[in-house]
Amino acid sequence: MLNFKTTRRAALGLVAAAAATFGLQANAGGHGIDLAGKTVEWIIPFSETGGSAKWANFYAPLLSEALPGQPTVVVKFMPGAGSTKGANFFQEQSYDDGTLIFGSSGSTQFPFLLGDPRVKYDYADWNVVLASGTGGVAYLPPEMAAKMDGLNAAGLQGEDFIYGNQGATRLDLVPTLAWEMLGLNVESVMGIKGRGDGRLMFERGEANIDYQTSSSYLKGVTPLVEAGTAVPMMTWGALDDAGNIVRDPTFPDIPTFKEVCDATEGCETSGEKWDAWKAFFVAGFPAQKMVFLPNGASNDAIVTYTKAFEDVKARADFAEISGARLGKYPQMTGEKAATALASATQVPAEAKTFVVNWLQEKYGVSLN
């Protein structure tokens, strides 16, 4: 039995901490730390097969080159309990010399948002230096995709689906709620350690519906599409400046879930279920992956890492190489990263209540 705990205090503290972090960065006067001869350990709380791994492995050599002293940046994978194992470990660490950083994801944010009792970490204690937006693409085997009538998914409603799921309170609640809204009969196989493991289930024929975040889709699923063994179904979309869901800029030819929902009888893009889905999509994807320094990080360390990521973004080839590996999404530092952190770790009370009740009804997971 899980006990729900409010995150209001943590969320309010997070906003204040994020603003304070940016204030320190903005008034730092250009000081920094030298990491010459050192090794930076970057903890990723997932397996080495998923989107977080691809994101960190993309940035690690670029960060090494941009940091003062060009330290070696090593990505360390620490999967377990849907990423809470690695996040709890990081929470217990305190700042020493700038050689420890952490990579969070939506599947780390959601247990925090929902009050999962396994969560011992608090984003208000951490110091954000990068926030990366991303997207997600759902896909099917060709024989299932053929049952769709254009954007209309009604032809899939009588089929039985298997999906590799990281956990009920993880980022996977975005796709599983979407499947339900479309009227699909999807059985989740719980407890996979990363989305890459879900893709491997699909490749082995153990699952027949899946989604991947953009970086993992680009590297791991695009070859399957090219080989004719997978067909894109929809993306979760992206947000325009007015907060509307629009086509994902990395996959402009693939319809959004909103488009598919609008075309499928019984699926509605208004009301409490849609509002809850959109709220958790917003919390989970536009700022899905973030880099943090631990509790007590010095102002100089925050400035050093922020400038390093800004220097990476300023590379003449960054747009090209990041677009190919990560997709075309904002990579945010400074005030924008602080704002993204706040938006990624808060949802409206109504959306949270809906999801808490839905988790109880669908999976028997009680957060009350």
C-alpha positions as CSV (number, residue, x, y, z in Angstrom):
1,M,0.0,0.0,0.0
2,L,1.5,3.3,-1.1
3,N,0.8,6.4,0.9
4,F,0.2,9.7,-1.0
5,K,2.1,12.7,0.3
6,T,1.7,16.2,-0.9
7,T,4.4,17.7,-3.0
8,R,3.1,21.3,-2.6
9,R,5.9,22.2,-0.1
10,A,8.5,20.6,-2.3
11,A,7.2,22.3,-5.4
12,L,7.1,25.7,-3.8
13,G,10.6,25.2,-2.4
14,L,11.7,24.0,-5.9
15,V,10.6,27.2,-7.5
16,A,12.4,29.3,-5.0
17,A,15.5,27.2,-5.2
18,A,15.5,27.3,-9.0
19,A,15.2,31.1,-9.0
20,A,18.0,31.3,-6.4
21,T,20.2,29.1,-8.5
22,F,19.8,31.4,-11.5
23,G,20.4,34.4,-9.3
24,L,23.7,33.0,-8.2
25,Q,24.6,32.2,-11.8
26,A,23.7,35.6,-13.0
27,N,25.8,37.4,-10.4
28,A,28.7,35.1,-10.2
29,G,31.2,37.4,-11.9
30,G,32.7,34.7,-14.1
31,H,34.4,32.6,-11.4
32,G,34.6,28.8,-11.9
33,I,36.4,25.6,-10.9
34,D,39.2,23.8,-12.6
35,L,38.7,20.1,-13.2
36,A,42.0,19.3,-14.8
37,G,43.1,15.7,-14.2
38,K,39.8,14.7,-12.6
39,T,37.0,12.3,-13.6
40,V,33.4,13.5,-13.6
41,E,30.9,10.7,-12.8
42,W,27.5,11.3,-14.5
43,I,24.9,9.1,-12.8
44,I,22.0,7.9,-15.1
45,P,19.3,6.0,-13.1
46,F,18.4,3.7,-16.0
47,S,19.9,0.9,-18.1
48,E,22.3,1.6,-20.9
49,T,19.8,0.9,-23.6
50,G,17.3,3.8,-23.3
51,G,16.9,7.4,-24.3
52,S,18.6,8.7,-21.2
53,A,21.7,6.7,-22.0
54,K,21.8,8.0,-25.5
55,W,21.3,11.6,-24.3
56,A,24.1,11.3,-21.7
57,N,26.5,9.5,-24.1
58,F,25.9,12.3,-26.6
59,Y,26.7,15.1,-24.2
60,A,29.5,13.4,-22.2
61,P,32.4,14.0,-24.6
62,L,31.2,17.5,-25.5
63,L,30.9,18.4,-21.8
64,S,34.4,17.0,-21.2
65,E,35.8,19.2,-23.9
66,A,34.0,22.3,-22.6
67,L,34.7,22.0,-18.9
68,P,37.9,23.8,-17.6
69,G,40.7,21.3,-17.5
70,Q,38.9,18.9,-19.9
71,P,38.2,16.2,-17.3
72,T,37.1,12.7,-18.3
73,V,33.3,12.5,-18.1
74,V,32.1,8.9,-17.4
75,V,28.5,7.9,-17.6
76,K,27.5,5.5,-14.8
77,F,24.2,3.6,-15.1
78,M,22.3,2.9,-11.9
79,P,18.9,1.4,-12.8
80,G,16.4,0.2,-10.3
81,A,12.9,0.9,-8.9
82,G,12.0,2.9,-12.0
83,S,15.0,5.3,-11.5
84,T,14.3,6.0,-7.8
85,K,17.3,3.9,-6.8
86,G,19.8,6.2,-8.6
87,A,18.0,9.4,-7.6
88,N,17.9,8.3,-3.9
89,F,21.6,7.6,-4.1
90,F,22.2,11.1,-5.5
91,Q,20.1,12.7,-2.8
92,E,22.4,11.2,-0.2
93,Q,25.5,12.8,-1.8
94,S,26.7,16.3,-1.0
95,Y,28.9,18.5,-3.1
96,D,32.6,17.9,-2.9
97,D,34.7,19.0,-5.9
98,G,32.3,19.1,-8.9
99,T,33.0,15.6,-10.1
100,L,29.5,14.2,-9.5
101,I,26.4,15.1,-11.6
102,F,23.1,13.4,-12.1
103,G,20.8,13.0,-15.1
104,S,17.1,13.0,-14.3
105,S,14.2,12.0,-16.6
106,G,10.4,12.2,-16.7
107,S,10.4,8.7,-15.1
108,T,12.2,10.3,-12.1
109,Q,10.0,13.3,-12.0
110,F,6.7,11.5,-12.0
111,P,7.2,9.4,-8.8
112,F,8.2,12.7,-7.1
113,L,5.0,14.4,-8.5
114,L,2.8,11.5,-7.4
115,G,4.3,11.1,-3.9
116,D,5.6,7.6,-4.4
117,P,6.9,6.6,-0.9
118,R,10.1,5.1,-2.5
119,V,11.1,8.7,-3.3
120,K,13.6,10.0,-0.9
121,Y,14.9,12.8,-3.1
122,D,13.8,16.4,-3.4
123,Y,14.5,18.5,-6.5
124,A,14.6,21.6,-4.3
125,D,18.0,20.3,-2.9
126,W,19.6,20.0,-6.4
127,N,21.1,22.5,-8.7
128,V,20.0,22.4,-12.4
129,V,22.5,23.3,-15.0
130,L,20.8,21.9,-18.2
131,A,17.3,21.0,-19.2
132,S,16.6,19.1,-22.4
133,G,13.3,18.9,-24.1
134,T,12.4,15.8,-26.0
135,G,9.5,14.0,-27.7
136,G,8.1,10.5,-28.0
137,V,7.0,8.2,-30.8
138,A,4.6,5.3,-30.5
139,Y,4.9,2.5,-33.1
140,L,3.4,-0.8,-34.1
141,P,4.2,-3.9,-36.1
142,P,3.2,-3.5,-39.7
143,E,0.3,-6.0,-39.4
144,M,-1.2,-3.9,-36.6
145,A,-0.6,-0.6,-38.3
146,A,-2.5,-1.9,-41.3
147,K,-5.6,-2.0,-39.2
148,M,-5.7,1.8,-38.8
149,D,-7.8,3.8,-41.2
150,G,-5.6,6.8,-41.7
151,L,-5.5,8.6,-38.3
152,N,-8.5,6.5,-37.1
153,A,-7.4,3.9,-34.6
154,A,-10.8,2.3,-34.2
155,G,-9.6,-0.8,-36.1
156,L,-7.1,-1.5,-33.3
157,Q,-9.8,-1.6,-30.6
158,G,-10.5,-5.3,-30.8
159,E,-6.8,-6.4,-30.8
160,D,-4.8,-7.5,-27.8
161,F,-1.6,-5.6,-27.1
162,I,1.5,-6.3,-24.9
163,Y,3.6,-3.3,-23.7
164,G,6.9,-3.3,-21.8
165,N,6.2,-0.9,-18.9
166,Q,8.8,0.7,-16.5
167,G,6.2,1.1,-13.8
168,A,2.7,2.6,-13.1
169,T,4.0,5.9,-11.6
170,R,6.7,6.4,-14.2
171,L,6.7,8.3,-17.5
172,D,5.0,5.3,-19.0
173,L,1.7,6.6,-17.6
174,V,1.6,9.0,-20.6
175,P,1.5,6.2,-23.2
176,T,-0.7,3.9,-21.1
177,L,-3.3,6.6,-20.5
178,A,-3.2,7.4,-24.3
179,W,-3.8,3.7,-25.1
180,E,-6.8,3.7,-22.8
181,M,-8.2,6.9,-24.3
182,L,-8.0,5.3,-27.7
183,G,-10.0,2.3,-26.5
184,L,-7.0,-0.1,-26.9
185,N,-6.7,-3.3,-24.9
186,V,-3.1,-3.1,-23.7
187,E,-1.6,-5.4,-21.1
188,S,1.5,-4.0,-19.4
189,V,4.5,-6.2,-18.6
190,M,5.8,-4.3,-15.6
191,G,9.3,-3.7,-14.3
192,I,11.5,-3.2,-17.3
193,K,14.6,-1.1,-16.4
194,G,14.5,1.3,-19.3
195,R,12.6,2.1,-22.5
196,G,15.4,0.4,-24.5
197,D,14.3,-2.9,-22.9
198,G,10.8,-2.2,-24.1
199,R,12.2,-1.8,-27.6
200,L,14.1,-5.1,-27.3
201,M,10.8,-6.8,-26.3
202,F,9.2,-5.4,-29.5
203,E,12.1,-6.6,-31.6
204,R,11.8,-10.1,-30.1
205,G,8.1,-10.2,-30.7
206,E,7.3,-10.2,-27.0
207,A,5.5,-6.8,-27.3
208,N,3.4,-5.5,-30.1
209,I,3.1,-1.8,-29.1
210,D,5.8,0.5,-27.9
211,Y,7.0,4.0,-27.7
212,Q,10.5,5.5,-27.4
213,T,11.7,9.0,-26.6
214,S,13.1,10.8,-29.6
215,S,16.8,10.0,-29.1
216,S,16.1,6.3,-28.7
217,Y,13.6,6.3,-31.6
218,L,16.1,8.0,-33.9
219,K,18.9,5.5,-33.2
220,G,17.0,2.3,-32.2
221,V,13.7,2.3,-34.1
222,T,14.4,4.2,-37.3
223,P,16.3,1.1,-38.6
224,L,13.3,-1.0,-37.8
225,V,11.1,1.3,-39.7
226,E,13.5,1.3,-42.7
227,A,13.5,-2.5,-42.5
228,G,9.7,-2.7,-42.6
229,T,9.4,-4.3,-39.1
230,A,7.9,-1.2,-37.3
231,V,5.5,1.5,-38.4
232,P,5.2,4.9,-36.6
233,M,1.7,5.4,-35.1
234,M,1.9,8.8,-33.6
235,T,4.0,11.2,-31.5
236,W,3.0,12.9,-28.3
237,G,3.5,16.2,-30.0
238,A,5.2,19.4,-28.9
239,L,4.0,22.7,-27.4
240,D,3.8,26.0,-29.3
241,D,4.2,29.3,-27.6
242,A,0.5,29.4,-26.6
243,G,0.7,25.9,-25.0
244,N,-1.1,24.1,-27.8
245,I,-0.1,20.7,-28.9
246,V,1.4,20.8,-32.4
247,R,3.4,18.4,-34.5
248,D,6.8,17.3,-33.1
249,P,9.5,19.3,-35.0
250,T,11.7,16.3,-35.2
251,F,8.9,14.2,-36.7
252,P,6.7,16.6,-38.6
253,D,5.3,13.9,-40.9
254,I,4.0,11.8,-38.0
255,P,0.6,12.8,-36.6
256,T,0.2,13.7,-32.9
257,F,-1.8,11.7,-30.4
258,K,-4.2,14.7,-30.4
259,E,-4.8,14.2,-34.1
260,V,-5.3,10.4,-33.7
261,C,-7.6,10.9,-30.7
262,D,-9.7,13.5,-32.6
263,A,-10.1,11.0,-35.5
264,T,-11.0,8.0,-33.3
265,E,-14.5,7.7,-32.0
266,G,-14.8,7.6,-28.3
267,C,-11.5,9.5,-27.7
268,E,-11.9,13.1,-26.6
269,T,-9.5,15.9,-26.5
270,S,-11.3,17.8,-23.8
271,G,-12.5,17.0,-20.3
272,E,-10.7,15.8,-17.2
273,K,-9.0,12.7,-18.8
274,W,-7.5,14.8,-21.6
275,D,-6.5,17.6,-19.2
276,A,-4.7,15.0,-17.0
277,W,-3.0,13.5,-20.0
278,K,-1.8,16.8,-21.2
279,A,-0.6,18.0,-17.8
280,F,1.6,14.9,-17.4
281,F,2.8,15.2,-21.0
282,V,3.9,18.8,-20.2
283,A,5.6,17.7,-17.0
284,G,7.3,14.8,-18.7
285,F,8.5,15.8,-22.1
286,P,9.2,19.6,-22.8
287,A,11.8,19.4,-20.0
288,Q,12.2,15.7,-19.8
289,K,15.9,15.3,-19.1
290,M,17.9,17.5,-16.7
291,V,21.5,17.7,-15.4
292,F,22.0,18.5,-11.7
293,L,24.8,19.2,-9.3
294,P,24.2,17.8,-5.8
295,N,23.1,19.5,-2.7
296,G,25.5,22.2,-1.5
297,A,27.1,22.8,-4.8
298,S,29.2,25.9,-4.8
299,N,28.3,29.0,-6.9
300,D,31.5,28.5,-8.8
301,A,30.6,25.0,-9.7
302,I,27.1,26.0,-10.9
303,V,28.7,28.7,-13.0
304,T,31.3,26.4,-14.5
305,Y,28.8,23.7,-15.6
306,T,26.3,26.2,-16.9
307,K,29.0,27.9,-19.0
308,A,30.2,24.6,-20.2
309,F,26.8,23.6,-21.5
310,E,26.3,27.0,-23.0
311,D,29.6,26.6,-24.8
312,V,28.5,23.2,-26.1
313,K,25.3,24.8,-27.4
314,A,27.3,27.5,-29.1
315,R,29.4,25.1,-31.2
316,A,29.0,25.7,-34.9
317,D,28.1,22.1,-35.4
318,F,25.7,21.7,-32.4
319,A,22.4,22.1,-34.2
320,E,23.4,19.5,-36.8
321,I,24.8,16.9,-34.4
322,S,22.2,17.3,-31.7
323,G,19.4,17.2,-34.3
324,A,20.6,13.9,-35.6
325,R,21.1,12.3,-32.1
326,L,18.6,14.0,-29.8
327,G,16.1,15.6,-32.2
328,K,15.1,19.3,-32.6
329,Y,14.3,20.4,-29.1
330,P,15.3,23.2,-26.7
331,Q,18.5,22.7,-24.7
332,M,18.1,25.1,-21.8
333,T,20.5,26.7,-19.3
334,G,20.4,29.5,-16.7
335,E,17.0,31.0,-16.1
336,K,15.3,28.9,-18.8
337,A,16.5,25.7,-17.2
338,A,15.2,27.0,-13.8
339,T,11.8,27.7,-15.3
340,A,11.8,24.3,-17.1
341,L,12.6,22.6,-13.8
342,A,9.7,24.3,-12.1
343,S,7.2,23.4,-14.8
344,A,8.5,19.8,-14.9
345,T,7.9,19.2,-11.2
346,Q,4.4,20.6,-10.8
347,V,1.0,19.6,-12.2
348,P,-2.4,21.0,-11.4
349,A,-4.1,19.5,-8.4
350,E,-7.0,18.2,-10.5
351,A,-4.7,16.4,-12.9
352,K,-2.8,14.8,-10.0
353,T,-6.1,13.7,-8.4
354,F,-7.3,12.1,-11.6
355,V,-4.1,10.2,-12.2
356,V,-4.0,9.0,-8.5
357,N,-7.5,7.6,-8.9
358,W,-6.7,6.2,-12.4
359,L,-3.7,4.3,-11.0
360,Q,-5.8,2.8,-8.3
361,E,-8.5,1.7,-10.8
362,K,-6.1,0.4,-13.5
363,Y,-3.2,-1.1,-11.5
364,G,-4.4,-1.3,-7.9
365,V,-1.7,1.2,-6.9
366,S,-3.0,3.2,-4.0
367,L,-1.5,6.7,-3.4
368,N,-4.2,7.8,-1.0
